Amino acid sequence: MTRTLLARGSGIARSTALAALLCLAVTVTACTAAPDHSRPEGSPSATGDLHLPPGVGYRETSESFGKRGSSAVKILTVAPDAKARVGGIHSKELAQSTTVRELAEQSGARAAVNGTFFDIATGRHHAGFEGDPLGLYAEKGKILSEASNGRAALLLGYEQGRLVARVEETQTLGRLFAEDGAQRELDGVNRVPGRILGCGGVGGDRIATTEEPMDDPYSGLCTDVDEIVQFTEEWSSRTPPGPPRSAEAVLDADGTVREVRVPAGGRIPKGGSTMYAIGPAAGWLQGHMLKGSRIEVTQEMTDGDGLAIAQPLDTAVGGSHRLLRNGVVTVAPNAAGGKPQPRTVAGVKADGTLLLVTIDGREVGVSAGATLAEAARFLASLGAVDAVNLDGGGSTTMVVNGELRNRPRGGADDDVTERPVANGIGIFDQ
């Protein structure tokens, strides 16, 4: 049986959270970006009336960031009392990538943007499953990808019919409880065991190139030779083929062990899950997850201080840098990713209004892109007090009513192309 506990503290040390923030090179600047009250809040788009749900707004503008020229910007706003629902959207199989437009069509979303970073096939450390989200992704209260502990995420939920949107540094902690009383850490969810791209310092993670222990978020590849990873039915119909000494427990919906297969790799039962172990963890699994016994799985989500994430929480979409905290820019001008690029960013205003913004780039003379700090200041000018950077570059995509609104480009010399991504954030009719 799996219990996802999104509101129980894990007791993770505050020092770990602080180190995680430092690893992200996030520093608080001395000045606060004041909102530009002269900016028209709901200036009409040149596209006319898009007939979006009441409380949902859309507009297009051109903004100049620095001295590089202007960039095309698309802005979706969702008021807390909008007659709409906001949530995560992903492929039928997490192991596969899909364009934002296709995700919107499949889910019935009226509008959507791309979401988390993912294990893109063109990446140097690609593990073979392009749909794999890197970092936190949760939908309908279920954790589908563990957090890169300490990185910021957009959290969405509903309370008495009103949208509650927040930006928090997040951590996840999974535990396995065997029927014989043995327990163990759960290292991850829905990813290839032993390879942690964008690792979060869980268990025995080590930097792949140096073998240095890594306790904080790291943008490169980590390895761990002793892991148990949970695969849920959202991943795919099958788990990856395992190495010779791996083992995998197949669980029914109630946590009963249906079978243990050696090596790992095979079908995921409908409504159930599997526990996929490598290294010493495979021996632990075979010793404590016996056929017919029951296993309890818990997943806890906490904030950067190790305190419980308050309810309501239905959706969590992990990003990289936190851009704003209480209206203050929290990313240094020279932070990682400081070059102007296409950006997808999310912000929350003081009144709870959600902002989903795309900034185009990589198009000479048309759209120059923005740095992280420039994107943060722009969100502050829109009235955002908290904000997070989501996946950008060629992934940056805005779709409204089935129509591509921005101009995504993989490179400056590439044509406009909709990149398949791991997931997105969709806006639905209520």
Secondary structure in CASP SS format (residue, H / E / C, confidence):
PFRMAT SS
TARGET T0000
AUTHOR 0000-0000-0000
METHOD secondary structure of the structure
MODEL  1
M C 1.00
T E 1.00
R E 1.00
T E 1.00
L E 1.00
L C 1.00
A C 1.00
R C 1.00
G C 1.00
S C 1.00
G C 1.00
I C 1.00
A C 1.00
R H 1.00
S H 1.00
T H 1.00
A H 1.00
L H 1.00
A H 1.00
A H 1.00
L H 1.00
L H 1.00
C H 1.00
L C 1.00
A C 1.00
V C 1.00
T C 1.00
V C 1.00
T C 1.00
A C 1.00
C C 1.00
T E 1.00
A C 1.00
A C 1.00
P C 1.00
D C 1.00
H C 1.00
S C 1.00
R C 1.00
P C 1.00
E C 1.00
G C 1.00
S C 1.00
P C 1.00
S C 1.00
A C 1.00
T C 1.00
G C 1.00
D C 1.00
L C 1.00
H C 1.00
L C 1.00
P C 1.00
P C 1.00
G C 1.00
V E 1.00
G E 1.00
Y E 1.00
R E 1.00
E E 1.00
T E 1.00
S E 1.00
E E 1.00
S E 1.00
F C 1.00
G C 1.00
K C 1.00
R C 1.00
G C 1.00
S E 1.00
S E 1.00
A E 1.00
V E 1.00
K E 1.00
I E 1.00
L E 1.00
T E 1.00
V E 1.00
A C 1.00
P C 1.00
D C 1.00
A C 1.00
K C 1.00
A E 1.00
R E 1.00
V E 1.00
G E 1.00
G E 1.00
I E 1.00
H E 1.00
S C 1.00
K C 1.00
E C 1.00
L C 1.00
A C 1.00
Q C 1.00
S C 1.00
T E 1.00
T C 1.00
V H 1.00
R H 1.00
E H 1.00
L H 1.00
A H 1.00
E H 1.00
Q H 1.00
S H 1.00
G C 1.00
A C 1.00
R C 1.00
A E 1.00
A E 1.00
V E 1.00
N E 1.00
G C 1.00
T C 1.00
F C 1.00
F E 1.00
D C 1.00
I C 1.00
A C 1.00
T C 1.00
G C 1.00
R C 1.00
H C 1.00
H C 1.00
A C 1.00
G C 1.00
F C 1.00
E C 1.00
G C 1.00
D C 1.00
P E 1.00
L C 1.00
G C 1.00
L C 1.00
Y E 1.00
A E 1.00
E E 1.00
K C 1.00
G C 1.00
K E 1.00
I E 1.00
L E 1.00
S E 1.00
E C 1.00
A C 1.00
S C 1.00
N C 1.00
G C 1.00
R C 1.00
A E 1.00
A E 1.00
L E 1.00
L E 1.00
L E 1.00
G E 1.00
Y E 1.00
E E 1.00
Q C 1.00
G C 1.00
R E 1.00
L E 1.00
V E 1.00
A E 1.00
R E 1.00
V E 1.00
E E 1.00
E E 1.00
T E 1.00
Q E 1.00
T E 1.00
L E 1.00
G E 1.00
R E 1.00
L E 1.00
F E 1.00
A C 1.00
E C 1.00
D C 1.00
G C 1.00
A C 1.00
Q E 1.00
R E 1.00
E E 1.00
L E 1.00
D C 1.00
G E 1.00
V E 1.00
N C 1.00
R C 1.00
V C 1.00
P C 1.00
G C 1.00
R E 1.00
I E 1.00
L E 1.00
G C 1.00
C C 1.00
G C 1.00
G C 1.00
V C 1.00
G C 1.00
G C 1.00
D C 1.00
R E 1.00
I E 1.00
A C 1.00
T C 1.00
T C 1.00
E C 1.00
E C 1.00
P E 1.00
M C 1.00
D C 1.00
D C 1.00
P C 1.00
Y C 1.00
S C 1.00
G C 1.00
L E 1.00
C E 1.00
T E 1.00
D C 1.00
V C 1.00
D C 1.00
E E 1.00
I E 1.00
V E 1.00
Q E 1.00
F E 1.00
T E 1.00
E C 1.00
E C 1.00
W C 1.00
S C 1.00
S C 1.00
R E 1.00
T C 1.00
P C 1.00
P C 1.00
G C 1.00
P C 1.00
P C 1.00
R C 1.00
S C 1.00
A E 1.00
E E 1.00
A E 1.00
V E 1.00
L E 1.00
D C 1.00
A C 1.00
D C 1.00
G C 1.00
T E 1.00
V E 1.00
R E 1.00
E E 1.00
V E 1.00
R E 1.00
V C 1.00
P C 1.00
A C 1.00
G C 1.00
G C 1.00
R E 1.00
I C 1.00
P C 1.00
K C 1.00
G C 1.00
G C 1.00
S E 1.00
T E 1.00
M E 1.00
Y E 1.00
A E 1.00
I E 1.00
G C 1.00
P H 1.00
A H 1.00
A H 1.00
G H 1.00
W H 1.00
L H 1.00
Q H 1.00
G H 1.00
H H 1.00
M C 1.00
L C 1.00
K C 1.00
G C 1.00
S C 1.00
R E 1.00
I C 1.00
E E 1.00
V E 1.00
T E 1.00
Q E 1.00
E E 1.00
M E 1.00
T E 1.00
D E 1.00
G C 1.00
D C 1.00
G C 1.00
L C 1.00
A E 1.00
I C 1.00
A C 1.00
Q C 1.00
P C 1.00
L C 1.00
D C 1.00
T E 1.00
A E 1.00
V E 1.00
G E 1.00
G C 1.00
S C 1.00
H C 1.00
R E 1.00
L E 1.00
L E 1.00
R E 1.00
N C 1.00
G C 1.00
V E 1.00
V E 1.00
T C 1.00
V C 1.00
A C 1.00
P C 1.00
N C 1.00
A C 1.00
A C 1.00
G C 1.00
G C 1.00
K C 1.00
P C 1.00
Q E 1.00
P C 1.00
R E 1.00
T E 1.00
V E 1.00
A E 1.00
G E 1.00
V E 1.00
K E 1.00
A C 1.00
D C 1.00
G C 1.00
T C 1.00
L E 1.00
L E 1.00
L E 1.00
V E 1.00
T E 1.00
I E 1.00
D C 1.00
G C 1.00
R C 1.00
E E 1.00
V C 1.00
G C 1.00
V C 1.00
S E 1.00
A C 1.00
G C 1.00
A E 1.00
T C 1.00
L H 1.00
A H 1.00
E H 1.00
A H 1.00
A H 1.00
R H 1.00
F H 1.00
L H 1.00
A H 1.00
S H 1.00
L C 1.00
G C 1.00
A E 1.00
V E 1.00
D E 1.00
A E 1.00
V E 1.00
N E 1.00
L C 1.00
D C 1.00
G C 1.00
G H 1.00
G H 1.00
S H 1.00
T C 1.00
T C 1.00
M E 1.00
V E 1.00
V E 1.00
N C 1.00
G C 1.00
E E 1.00
L E 1.00
R C 1.00
N C 1.00
R C 1.00
P C 1.00
R C 1.00
G C 1.00
G C 1.00
A C 1.00
D C 1.00
D C 1.00
D C 1.00
V C 1.00
T C 1.00
E C 1.00
R C 1.00
P C 1.00
V E 1.00
A C 1.00
N E 1.00
G E 1.00
I E 1.00
G E 1.00
I E 1.00
F E 1.00
D E 1.00
Q C 1.00
END
